[in-house]
Amino acid sequence: MHMADALVSPAIGGIMLAASAGAIAYSAYKCKDDLDEKKIPLMGVMGAVIFAGQMINFTIPGTGSSGHIGGGILLAALLGPFPAFLAITAVLLIQSLFFADGGLLALGCNIWNMGFYACLLVYPLVFRPIVKKGFTPTRLTVASIVSVVLALSCGAFSVVLETLASGITELPFSTFVGMMMPIHLVIGTVEGIVTGAILVFVYKMRPEILESSLENSKLTPGVSLKKVMLSLLVFAVVLGGAISLFASANPDGLEWAMQRVAGTSELEASDSVHNAFAGIQQATAFLPDYGFKSGSEEGSAAGTSFSGLLGAGVTLLLAGGTGYLIYAVKHKKKNQPEA
């Protein structure tokens, strides 16, 4: 559900960039008190998992479309809402800058649609109440499915509103929303099942991770996350380096809906603002569409695997580095002598 720049006007793109920047700043501020330093490496590893996971589009039978995970609920359940929002922001930033997946002008929309609703709204208001009476495999699965479907539905509806506000007449509101909502309901159900399975796995290995996020508390010093992080890191490598090769070639839910409403999944905008953002992205995206720029068939599989591994690694560094930076600033201020 990554929006391209052509789907938003400069005004809406600017507003959503500002709104997402505000949410990022607030999340960073909250992390100064809420971020558990023991979870900072996990923040990086989970960023890598979500990056790799989003590369894998799964086919929606009978539709000719595909979907991929968003990952916001999974991140929030393991990290807490505010670190999760920063982690998914890192994922979307790396995708846009280096892989041309989602537009730079539309980056604020994508962060809001895929991160804000899941991490900062649905997780605290829906997921937490469902599991607050205790974690069980059934409760985790139900909470995951309900929360992911709701978060993805909010994001899909926001895409429609953002295109409407941008004056994209090729995508009339009623027809576009009629296509977007049902397909993302199906995608959300699949992602919810996957999210539930991963959370059950993590809970059985180290229940303290989910409990600390639920209670907004810090892990005790004796709790080790090494086995969980190693398992998740291996999972990210397998996803990005191997399973990504088998991703569905069908258009994702947004592109599918656009194709049926407007007759094309690639609208164009040629004003100076769009051209400027396109020029920046063209300069920074050294692996566009997760492949080598040569585009040769012989190198496509290698390009996909390389993109998956490199992108996951860079996201790990950015997401984890963000956590360490926040912790370092907090630690420095805490140790400063009072005037």
Secondary structure, DSSP 8 states (H G I E B T S, - for coil): ----GGGS-HHHHHHHHHHHHHHHHHHHHHHHHH--GGGHHHHHHHHHHHHHHHT--EEETTTTEEE----HHHHHHHH-HHHHHHHHHHHHHHHHHHH--S-STTHHHHHIIIIIIIIIIIIIIIIHHHHTT---HHHHHHHHHHHHHHHHHHHHHHHHHHHHHTT-TTS-HHHHHHHHHHHHHHHHHHHHHHHHHHHHHHHHH-HHHHHHHHHT----TT---HHHHHHHHHHHHHHHHTGGGG---S-BHHHHHHHHHHS-S-----SHHHHHHHHHHHHH-SSGGGS-TT--HHHHHHHHHHHHHHHHHHHHHHHHHHHHHHHHHHHHHHHS---
